[in-house]
């Protein structure tokens, strides 16, 4: 009945075995001293419908050898146990469509609750019911696939997960309706090994405690929200937390929401509480839940899910004993690959971590704060997108339009706003119209690429730092730990012809005066700029292909080699997508490298909205796939800490990579969809031709006819400068699924 075969396409060589002998012996601050365990809540519920067969199968494939799958047990009318994430079946299935008259109203935890309930249907009745995605922000494309409700018996016999965790959230409800989950659990334990049984109801755990006092099964008490009332004791869960000695009489561990351990206020972390060490002192293990890669994480984590996991398992004070996650692969990698690492650990991946405006995911881009953070995070190459002031001073800023990266919109300079059709900018406040003194009066502004989805970057520091002249940037880079710099130059032709500003000459002169002893790279989408540098220097010249392309003609690559030794591609050019699902393989990277060109890819960001669904909302998996599958030479990122951590992770040094360190194969998720749910094939990206890369020489500098540039007739770039790749229409249209709020049904 079940088909596992499509799952093997999700990762390359997914049969690779875990080799425990490769694991270095590490000390953990868990109760037992062993590494934390990963529990896949509802299987791989972060991507596939919660508690569906494919979700469980994927979790079993991608987790560590000692991982477990979580099943919320509900009982049917005929006493069968099923795995389903909600007591109301309509919240995660199409049962309301199949049985429109099946709606009933029952008391659930003393609250009158209407819905469709498992006690009104036999297991046979539920066979045609299909599980569907219940979180609006996640892809609904798998809802039309065969996602039958899974019985506990089928989960054990057909998936054969490494470990089984049965959650009993509503024993009191079933008891009221003459159904005994106690009897069901005891019977099930005689047929299969159940590693853990958990419940938020004291009475249920106490009723089975004597049956499981010896043996492999652990009983775990689950804490719900602090002000909720536990039905057996009539105490709040906050009150019960103060009586761990009582909990120990019927349980070997506790489950707590992660905010119990590290509180969060306004999306900033507060001081960690002592709950883990207190529980360990009482002899109780601690399992933390509510982990999901596609949640809005506290700003302290820089939208890095691995950083969040490490905060709970790899700190100087405690480690939880287990992580309950919707994305078990990321949790597994955090434990095995990224824990107990040092910034001094040697890199195991030969890929450059190239910044995009410094650590612009944490601070306003191109500020001293962003550059200092990037160096501290382990960036290899610091970037400076050069803009120029009215008096010809070059400085670092991500856009020629000051509205994009500064507080210019709230300044008196709004009276200088103008349209520039040649640059494609409306009502811009342009760097070339202000002096450096005037620009220095503005405060930086952090760029928020996903503000339309109420996702922001580090608001406490949104105006921190100071912008740097190119000379100061180079001086700072010279004394830092980075291996080189990349200087980006755009709009040079326009500035020369219309503003009498020779940005290439100014950059060459500044580089000559500073005498940088680091690797120097010059990047531009204008071949004329790179040609001029080729005549005047021996720097590494990097050609930026701003548009998504499907291929590059051999003759075009030969033309590129005349003025560049490296190329920057968009992510879409490497991993093409259909509605944000990876669609097919490409050869563009290997083709360029075959001509002797290095290939860098942009733009990598930690926010889950930036990653196609196939990367499982995991920025490390996205980087690993580009490096491990396509062997790119460098990645350009707003979050260099993530790339630097990836380069040092120990799993890259294993003789055999574990499943959670394998690159993604294209088409894996699409293979799990029904034909009617597959994303429509999008028109292929264009092929880059010779005409696209050959530019006329830079024009001589001449006096502009209009200081605003609004009436200039000189030819120049038509796209606005400094617009991050991932804010294009392709990404936003692919993320139309996220227009609903990021909440549960």
C-alpha positions in Angstrom: 0.0 0.0 0.0 2.9 2.4 0.8 5.5 3.5 -1.6 8.9 4.5 -0.2 10.7 4.8 -3.4 10.3 8.6 -4.1 11.9 9.3 -0.8 15.3 8.1 -2.0 15.4 11.0 -4.4 15.3 13.6 -1.6 19.0 13.2 -0.8 21.9 11.9 -2.8 23.0 8.4 -1.9 20.6 8.3 1.0 21.6 4.7 1.8 24.8 5.9 3.4 25.1 4.4 6.8 26.0 6.0 10.0 29.4 5.0 11.1 29.4 5.3 14.9 33.2 4.5 15.1 33.9 7.8 13.4 32.3 9.8 16.1 34.7 11.3 18.5 34.0 10.7 22.2 32.5 13.9 23.6 31.3 14.8 27.1 27.7 16.0 27.4 26.0 17.8 30.2 22.9 15.5 29.9 21.7 13.5 32.9 23.4 10.3 31.6 26.4 11.9 29.9 25.3 10.6 26.6 24.5 12.8 23.6 21.0 14.2 23.3 18.4 12.3 21.4 16.3 13.7 18.5 12.6 13.0 18.4 10.9 13.7 15.1 7.5 15.1 16.0 5.0 13.5 13.6 7.9 12.4 11.5 9.4 15.0 9.2 6.3 17.2 9.9 8.1 20.4 8.9 7.8 19.5 5.3 5.4 16.7 4.8 1.9 16.4 6.3 2.2 15.8 10.1 2.0 12.1 11.1 1.7 10.9 7.5 3.5 7.8 6.3 6.0 9.7 4.1 6.7 12.1 7.0 7.6 9.2 9.2 9.6 7.4 6.5 11.6 10.5 5.7 12.4 11.1 9.4 13.6 7.5 9.8 15.9 7.9 6.8 17.5 11.2 7.8 18.0 11.0 11.6 20.7 9.6 13.8 20.8 6.0 14.7 19.3 6.5 18.1 16.6 9.0 17.0 12.8 8.4 17.6 9.6 9.2 15.9 6.8 10.9 17.8 3.2 9.6 17.5 0.3 11.4 19.1 -2.0 8.5 19.9 -5.8 8.8 19.3 -8.2 5.8 19.6 -10.8 4.9 17.0 -14.4 3.7 17.6 -13.1 0.0 17.4 -10.2 0.6 19.8 -7.4 0.9 17.2 -4.5 3.3 17.9 -3.7 5.9 15.2 -1.1 8.6 15.0 -2.7 12.0 14.5 -1.5 15.4 15.7 -4.9 16.8 16.9 -7.9 15.4 18.7 -10.0 17.1 16.1 -9.4 15.2 12.9 -10.6 18.0 10.6 -7.6 20.1 11.7 -5.2 18.0 9.7 -7.3 15.9 7.3 -10.1 16.0 4.8 -12.5 14.0 7.0 -15.0 16.9 7.0 -15.3 16.5 3.2 -15.7 12.7 3.3 -18.1 12.6 6.3 -19.9 16.0 6.3 -22.4 14.7 8.8 -19.8 13.4 11.2 -19.4 16.6 13.2 -20.0 16.2 16.9 -19.5 18.3 20.0 -17.7 17.0 23.1 -16.1 18.3 26.2 -12.3 18.4 25.8 -10.5 19.4 29.0 -13.9 20.8 30.2 -14.3 22.9 27.1 -17.2 22.3 24.7 -15.4 21.5 21.4 -17.1 20.9 18.0 -15.3 18.8 15.4 -14.7 15.3 14.0 -13.4 12.9 16.5 -11.7 9.5 16.1 -14.0 7.8 18.6 -16.8 8.2 16.1 -15.1 6.3 13.3 -13.6 2.8 12.9 -10.2 2.3 11.5 -11.9 1.1 8.3 -13.9 4.3 8.2 -10.7 6.3 8.3 -8.9 4.4 5.5 -10.1 6.9 2.7 -9.3 9.9 4.9 -6.2 11.8 3.7 -3.9 13.7 6.1 -3.2 17.3 4.9 -0.8 20.1 5.9 -2.2 21.9 9.0 0.2 24.9 9.1 -0.6 27.5 6.6 3.0 28.7 6.0 4.1 25.2 4.8 3.7 23.8 1.3 0.2 22.3 0.7 1.5 20.5 -2.4 1.5 17.1 -0.7 -2.1 17.2 0.4 -3.4 15.5 -2.7 -0.9 12.6 -2.4 -1.8 9.4 -0.7 -1.4 10.3 3.0 -3.6 7.8 4.8 -3.9 7.9 8.5 -1.2 5.6 10.0 -2.0 3.2 12.8 0.6 2.6 15.4 1.0 -1.0 14.2 1.7 0.1 10.6 4.2 2.7 11.8 6.2 0.0 13.6 5.9 -2.8 11.1 6.3 -0.9 7.9 8.5 2.1 8.7 10.6 0.3 11.4 11.8 3.6 13.0 15.0 3.5 15.1 12.9 4.4 18.1 9.2 4.9 19.0 7.8 7.7 21.2 4.1 7.5 22.0 2.4 10.7 23.2 -0.9 10.4 25.0 -2.3 13.9 25.1 -6.0 13.2 25.9 -6.4 10.1 28.1 -9.1 11.8 30.2 -11.2 12.4 27.1 -11.1 8.8 25.9 -11.8 7.5 29.4 -15.0 9.6 29.4 -16.1 7.8 26.3 -15.3 4.3 27.6 -12.0 3.9 25.7 -8.9 2.9 27.6 -5.6 4.2 26.2 -4.0 2.5 29.2 -5.1 -0.9 28.1 -4.2 -0.1 24.5 -0.6 1.1 25.5 0.0 -1.9 27.7 -1.1 -4.3 24.9 1.0 -2.4 22.3 4.1 -2.6 24.5 3.8 -6.4 24.5 4.0 -6.4 20.7 6.7 -3.7 20.1 9.4 -1.9 22.0 8.1 1.5 23.0 11.1 3.7 24.0 9.1 6.5 25.6 5.5 7.2 26.6 4.6 10.8 27.5 1.5 12.6 28.6 0.5 15.9 30.1 -1.9 14.0 32.4 -0.6 12.9 35.8 -3.3 10.4 36.3 -2.5 8.4 33.1 1.2 8.1 33.8 0.5 7.1 37.4 -1.9 4.4 36.2 0.8 2.7 34.1 3.8 3.5 36.2 3.9 0.0 37.9 3.8 -1.7 34.5 6.8 0.1 33.2 8.9 0.5 36.3 11.4 -2.0 34.8 12.2 -2.5 31.2 13.2 -0.3 28.3 10.2 2.1 28.3 10.5 5.5 29.9 7.6 7.5 31.2 7.8 11.2 30.6 5.6 14.0 32.0 4.8 16.8 29.5 4.4 20.3 30.7 1.9 22.5 28.8 1.5 26.3 29.0 2.3 27.5 32.6 -1.2 28.8 33.3 -3.0 25.7 32.0 -4.5 23.3 34.6 -3.5 19.7 34.8 -6.7 17.7 35.0 -5.7 15.1 37.6 -4.2 17.4 40.2 -6.1 20.6 39.3 -2.8 22.5 39.6 -1.3 24.7 37.0 1.7 23.3 35.1 3.7 26.2 36.5 2.9 25.0 40.0 3.8 21.4 39.2 7.2 22.6 38.0 8.0 23.5 41.5 7.4 19.9 42.7 9.8 17.9 40.7 10.1 15.4 43.5 6.5 14.5 43.0 7.0 14.2 39.2 9.8 11.8 39.8 7.5 9.3 41.6 5.9 8.3 38.3 8.2 9.7 35.6 11.8 9.5 34.5 11.8 12.7 32.6 9.9 15.8 31.7 9.0 17.6 28.4 8.9 21.4 28.5 8.4 24.1 25.9 11.8 25.6 25.0 10.7 29.0 26.4 10.6 27.3 29.9 14.3 26.9 29.6 15.4 30.1 27.8 12.6 32.8 28.0 12.1 35.1 25.1 10.9 38.7 25.3 10.1 40.7 22.1 12.1 38.0 20.2 15.2 38.6 22.2 16.6 35.9 24.6 16.5 36.4 28.3 18.6 34.7 30.9 18.3 31.0 30.9 16.4 29.4 33.9 17.8 26.6 36.0 15.0 24.1 35.0 17.4 21.7 33.3 19.9 21.6 36.2 17.1 21.4 38.7 15.5 18.5 36.9 18.8 16.7 36.5 19.4 17.2 40.3 16.0 15.5 40.8 17.1 12.6 38.6 14.8 13.6 35.7 15.7 13.9 32.0 14.6 17.0 30.2 13.2 17.1 26.7 12.6 20.4 25.0 10.0 20.9 22.3 8.5 23.5 19.9 11.6 23.5 17.6 10.9 24.3 14.0 13.3 25.7 11.3 10.4 27.7 9.7 9.5 29.6 12.8 10.5 33.2 13.5 13.5 32.6 15.7 14.8 35.0 18.3 17.1 37.6 16.8 20.0 36.4 18.9 20.1 33.3 16.7 20.4 35.3 13.4 17.7 33.1 11.9 20.1 30.1 12.2 18.2 27.0 13.4 21.5 25.3 14.3 22.5 28.2 16.6 19.2 27.7 18.4 19.7 23.9 18.9 23.3 24.5 20.1 22.0 27.0 22.7 20.1 24.1 24.3 22.7 21.3 23.9 26.1 22.9 23.8 26.6 25.6 26.4 28.8 25.8 29.5 25.9 25.1 32.0 23.6 22.4 30.7 22.4 20.2 27.9 18.8 19.0 27.5 18.5 15.3 27.1 16.5 15.4 23.9 15.1 17.7 21.2 11.6 17.3 19.8 11.6 18.9 16.4 9.6 19.2 13.2 12.9 19.2 11.4 14.8 16.3 12.8 17.6 16.4 10.2 18.8 19.8 11.3 18.6 18.7 15.0 20.6 15.6 14.2 23.3 17.6 12.3 23.4 20.1 15.2 24.3 17.3 17.7 26.6 15.2 15.6 28.2 17.8 13.3 28.1 21.2 14.9 28.3 20.7 18.6 31.5 21.2 20.7 33.2 23.1 17.9 35.7 25.9 18.2 36.3 28.8 15.9 39.8 27.6 15.7 38.8 24.3 14.2 40.3 23.8 10.8 38.0 24.2 7.7 37.0 20.9 6.1 35.3 22.4 3.0 37.2 24.4 0.4 34.7 27.1 -0.2 35.1 30.9 0.3 32.7 32.6 2.7 32.2 35.9 1.0 30.2 38.6 2.7 27.3 40.6 1.3 27.7 44.1 2.9 29.5 42.4 5.8 27.3 40.6 8.3 24.3 42.5 7.0 21.9 40.0 8.5 22.9 41.2 12.0 23.8 44.9 11.5 23.2 47.6 8.8 25.2 46.5 5.8 28.6 48.1 5.1 29.0 49.6 8.5 31.9 49.1 10.8 29.6 46.9 13.0 28.7 44.7 10.1 32.4 44.3 9.1 33.6 43.6 12.6 30.9 41.0 13.1 31.8 39.4 9.8 35.4 39.1 10.7 34.5 37.7 14.1 32.2 35.2 12.5 35.0 33.8 10.3 34.4 35.4 6.9 37.1 34.8 4.3 36.4 37.7 2.0 35.0 41.1 3.0 33.0 43.0 0.4 32.7 46.7 -0.3 30.1 47.8 -2.9 31.5 51.1 -3.9 29.4 54.2 -4.2 30.8 57.7 -4.8 29.9 61.1 -3.3 29.5 64.3 -5.2 33.1 65.3 -4.5 34.4 61.9 -5.7 35.0 60.1 -2.4 34.4 56.3 -2.7 32.7 54.6 0.2 31.0 51.3 0.9 27.2 51.1 0.6 24.9 48.5 -0.8 22.9 50.9 -3.0 23.4 54.1 -5.0 20.0 55.1 -3.6 20.4 56.3 0.0 16.8 55.5 0.7 17.7 51.8 0.6 20.3 51.6 3.3 20.1 54.8 5.4 17.7 57.1 7.2 17.7 59.5 4.2 13.9 59.2 3.9 13.5 60.8 7.3 16.1 63.5 6.6 16.0 67.0 5.1 17.6 65.5 2.0 14.2 64.3 0.8 14.0 67.6 -1.1 16.8 66.3 -3.4 14.8 63.2 -4.3 14.6 62.6 -8.1 13.7 60.0 -10.7 16.5 58.3 -12.6 15.0 56.3 -15.5 18.5 55.1 -16.6 19.0 53.5 -13.3 15.4 52.4 -12.9 14.9 54.3 -9.7 11.9 56.5 -8.7 12.3 59.3 -6.2 15.8 58.3 -5.2 18.2 60.2 -3.0 21.5 59.5 -4.8 24.9 59.2 -3.3 26.4 61.3 -6.1 24.2 64.3 -5.2 25.5 64.5 -1.6 28.9 65.2 -0.1 30.6 62.8 2.3 29.9 65.3 5.1 26.2 65.3 4.3 26.1 61.5 4.0 27.9 61.2 7.4 24.9 62.9 9.0 22.6 60.0 8.1 22.3 56.9 10.2 22.6 53.5 8.7 19.4 51.4 8.3 19.4 47.6 8.4 17.9 46.1 5.2 14.9 43.8 5.8 14.3 41.8 2.7 11.3 40.0 4.2 9.5 42.8 6.0 6.4 42.1 3.9 6.1 38.9 5.9 6.8 40.7 9.3 10.2 39.1 9.5 12.8 41.7 10.5 16.5 41.7 11.4 17.8 42.7 14.8 15.7 45.8 15.4 17.7 46.8 18.5 20.7 47.4 16.2 18.8 48.6 13.1 20.7 51.9 13.0 24.0 50.9 14.6 27.4 51.5 13.2 29.0 54.0 10.8 29.7 53.9 7.1 33.3 53.7 5.9 35.2 55.3 3.1 36.9 52.8 0.9 40.3 53.7 2.3 39.1 53.0 5.8 37.6 49.8 4.7 40.8 48.6 3.1 42.8 49.7 6.2 40.5 47.7 8.4 40.7 44.6 6.2 44.5 44.9 6.1 44.7 44.3 9.9 41.9 41.8 10.1 41.9 38.0 9.8 40.2 37.8 6.4 42.1 36.5 3.5 40.9 39.2 1.0 38.4 41.8 -0.1 36.0 42.0 -3.0 35.3 45.5 -4.4 32.0 45.8 -6.3 31.6 48.5 -8.9 28.3 49.2 -10.7 26.9 52.1 -12.7 30.4 53.2 -13.7 29.4 54.2 -17.2 26.5 56.3 -16.0 28.6 58.1 -13.4 31.3 58.9 -15.9 29.0 60.1 -18.6 26.4 62.0 -16.5 28.0 62.9 -13.2 31.6 63.5 -14.2 32.7 60.8 -11.6 35.3 58.3 -12.6 34.6 55.6 -10.0 37.0 53.0 -11.5 39.9 55.5 -11.5 39.1 56.5 -7.9 39.1 52.8 -6.8 42.4 52.1 -8.6 44.0 55.1 -7.0 42.7 54.2 -3.5 43.9 50.6 -3.8 47.3 51.8 -4.9 47.7 54.2 -2.0 46.5 51.8 0.7 48.8 49.0 -0.5 46.6 46.1 0.6 48.5 42.9 1.5 45.4 40.7 1.0 43.8 39.0 -2.0 42.0 41.7 -4.0 38.9 40.9 -6.1 37.0 43.3 -8.3 33.4 42.5 -9.2 31.2 44.1 -11.7 28.3 43.2 -14.1 29.9 45.6 -16.6 32.7 43.9 -18.7 34.1 47.4 -19.5 34.9 47.9 -15.8 36.7 44.6 -15.5 38.5 45.2 -18.8 39.8 48.5 -17.5 41.1 46.8 -14.3 42.7 44.1 -16.4 44.8 46.6 -18.1 45.8 48.3 -14.9 46.2 45.5 -12.3 46.6 41.9 -11.6 43.6 41.6 -9.3 41.1 38.7 -9.5 38.3 40.0 -11.8 34.9 38.7 -11.0 32.0 38.9 -13.6 28.6 39.3 -12.0 25.8 37.7 -14.0 22.9 39.4 -12.3 20.1 37.6 -14.2 19.0 34.0 -13.8 20.4 32.0 -16.7 19.9 28.4 -17.8 23.2 28.0 -19.7 26.1 30.0 -21.1 27.3 29.5 -24.7 30.9 28.3 -25.0 31.7 31.3 -27.1 30.3 33.5 -24.4 32.5 31.9 -21.7 35.5 32.5 -24.0 34.5 36.2 -24.1 34.2 36.3 -20.3 37.7 34.8 -20.0 39.0 37.8 -21.8 38.2 40.1 -18.9 37.5 37.9 -15.9 38.8 34.9 -14.1 35.7 34.3 -11.9 31.9 34.4 -12.2 29.1 35.1 -9.8 25.9 33.3 -10.5 22.5 33.5 -8.9 21.2 30.6 -6.9 18.4 30.1 -9.4 21.0 29.6 -12.1 22.5 26.7 -10.2 19.3 25.2 -8.7 16.4 26.1 -11.0 13.0 26.0 -9.3 9.3 25.7 -10.2 7.3 27.6 -7.7 10.1 27.2 -5.2 10.6 23.5 -5.7 13.9 22.3 -7.2 13.1 21.2 -10.7 16.2 19.8 -12.5 19.9 19.5 -12.6 22.2 22.0 -14.4 25.7 21.9 -15.8 26.4 25.6 -15.7 28.9 25.4 -12.8 30.9 22.5 -14.1 30.9 24.1 -17.5 32.4 27.4 -16.3 34.9 25.6 -14.1 35.9 23.5 -17.1 36.9 26.7 -18.8 39.1 27.5 -15.7 36.7 30.0 -14.1 35.9 30.0 -10.4 32.2 30.1 -9.6 30.7 32.0 -6.7 27.0 32.0 -6.0 24.7 34.6 -4.4 22.7 35.3 -2.3 22.6 33.1 0.8 20.4 34.1 3.7 19.3 32.4 6.9 15.6 33.3 6.8 13.7 30.2 5.8 11.8 32.3 3.2 15.0 32.5 1.2 15.4 28.8 0.6 13.5 26.5 -1.8 11.3 23.9 -0.1 13.8 21.1 -0.9 16.4 22.6 1.4 14.0 21.9 4.4 14.3 25.4 5.8 17.9 24.7 6.6 20.5 27.2 5.5 23.3 24.6 6.1 21.6 22.1 3.8 21.4 24.8 1.1 25.1 25.6 1.4 26.1 22.0 1.6 24.1 21.2 -1.5 25.8 23.9 -3.5 29.2 22.9 -2.2 28.8 19.1 -2.1 26.8 18.6 -5.2 27.9 21.4 -7.5 31.3 22.2 -6.0 31.0 25.9 -6.1 34.1 27.9 -5.1 32.4 30.4 -2.9 29.1 31.5 -1.5 28.0 35.1 -0.9 26.0 35.5 2.2 24.4 38.0 4.6 25.3 35.6 7.4 29.0 34.6 7.2 28.8 32.9 10.6 26.6 30.2 9.1 28.9 29.5 6.2 32.0 29.5 8.5 30.4 27.1 10.9 29.4 24.8 7.9 33.1 24.8 6.7 34.3 23.6 10.1 31.7 20.9 10.9 33.1 17.6 11.8 30.8 15.5 9.7 32.6 16.7 6.6 35.6 14.8 8.0 33.9 11.5 8.3 34.8 8.6 6.0 31.1 8.2 5.2 28.8 11.1 5.4 25.7 10.6 7.5 22.3 11.3 5.8 22.0 14.7 7.3 25.3 15.8 5.7 24.3 14.8 2.1 23.4 17.3 -0.6 19.8 17.5 -1.9 19.0 16.0 -5.3 16.7 18.0 -7.5 13.1 16.8 -8.0 13.0 14.9 -4.7 10.0 16.7 -3.2 8.2 17.0 -6.5 8.4 13.2 -6.8 6.2 12.9 -3.6 3.4 15.0 -5.1 0.4 13.9 -7.1 0.3 15.1 -10.6 -2.4 17.7 -10.0 -0.4 19.2 -7.1 2.9 19.5 -9.0 4.0 23.1 -9.5 3.5 24.2 -13.1 6.7 24.2 -15.1 8.1 27.7 -15.5 9.6 29.0 -18.6 13.3 28.2 -18.7 15.7 30.9 -17.9 17.5 32.5 -20.9 20.8 31.4 -22.2 23.6 33.9 -21.8 25.0 34.9 -25.2 28.0 36.9 -26.4 25.9 40.0 -26.9 24.9 40.0 -23.2 28.5 40.3 -21.9 30.2 42.5 -24.4 29.9 46.1 -23.3 31.3 49.3 -25.0 34.4 50.9 -23.3 33.7 53.2 -20.4 32.8 56.7 -21.7 35.2 59.6 -20.9 34.3 61.7 -17.9 32.4 64.8 -19.0 30.4 67.5 -17.2 26.9 66.3 -16.6 24.0 68.1 -18.2 21.7 67.6 -15.2 23.0 67.0 -11.7 20.0 64.8 -10.9 20.6 62.6 -13.9 17.0 62.6 -14.7 17.4 63.9 -18.3 20.8 62.3 -19.2 20.9 60.6 -22.6 24.0 58.5 -22.0 23.5 54.7 -22.1 24.0 52.8 -18.9 22.7 50.0 -16.7 18.9 49.9 -16.5 18.5 47.9 -13.3 18.8 49.6 -9.9 22.0 49.2 -8.1 22.4 47.1 -5.0 19.1 45.2 -5.1 19.6 41.8 -3.3 18.9 38.9 -5.7 16.4 37.2 -3.4 13.9 40.0 -3.4 13.0 39.4 -7.1 9.7 38.5 -8.4 10.6 34.8 -8.8 11.1 34.4 -5.1 8.1 36.5 -4.0 5.8 34.6 -6.3 7.2 31.3 -5.1 6.5 32.4 -1.5 2.8 33.2 -2.2 2.0 30.3 0.1 3.1 32.4 3.1 0.5 35.2 2.8 -1.4 33.5 5.6 -0.2 34.0 9.2 2.5 31.7 10.5 0.2 29.9 12.9 -1.4 26.5 13.4 -4.9 25.9 12.1 
